[in-house]
Amino acid sequence: MTLDYPTLASLRAHHPAWRLLCSDNAPLIASFLHRVFIAPNVRTLGVAELAEALEDELYALRRQQGEETFGAGFHGRSMFTRVEAC
């Protein structure tokens, strides 16, 4: 793969990893995945455990950053329910 402008622009528009890095929630997602999977060297985790860990992460961030952080409708459990339905 060449790393010319058209290729990179296409990847940015269509590749999930690029779209994640461009999202407003990239710091949350990257830090959460690192804390849950990379730091403890975990490779598999059940949906319920993952959703609970995300709820805990959101709770801690809201306490640190303010209650409006990630909005009231931003819940880990609902995010993983949507993923399972796909």
Secondary structure in CASP SS format (residue, H / E / C, confidence):
PFRMAT SS
TARGET T0000
AUTHOR 0000-0000-0000
METHOD secondary structure of the structure
MODEL  1
M C 1.00
T C 1.00
L C 1.00
D C 1.00
Y H 1.00
P H 1.00
T H 1.00
L H 1.00
A H 1.00
S H 1.00
L H 1.00
R H 1.00
A H 1.00
H H 1.00
H C 1.00
P H 1.00
A H 1.00
W H 1.00
R H 1.00
L H 1.00
L H 1.00
C H 1.00
S C 1.00
D C 1.00
N C 1.00
A H 1.00
P H 1.00
L H 1.00
I H 1.00
A H 1.00
S H 1.00
F H 1.00
L H 1.00
H H 1.00
R H 1.00
V H 1.00
F H 1.00
I H 1.00
A C 1.00
P C 1.00
N C 1.00
V C 1.00
R C 1.00
T C 1.00
L C 1.00
G C 1.00
V H 1.00
A H 1.00
E H 1.00
L H 1.00
A H 1.00
E H 1.00
A H 1.00
L H 1.00
E H 1.00
D H 1.00
E H 1.00
L H 1.00
Y H 1.00
A H 1.00
L H 1.00
R H 1.00
R H 1.00
Q H 1.00
Q H 1.00
G C 1.00
E C 1.00
E C 1.00
T C 1.00
F C 1.00
G C 1.00
A C 1.00
G C 1.00
F C 1.00
H C 1.00
G H 1.00
R H 1.00
S H 1.00
M H 1.00
F H 1.00
T H 1.00
R H 1.00
V H 1.00
E H 1.00
A H 1.00
C C 1.00
END
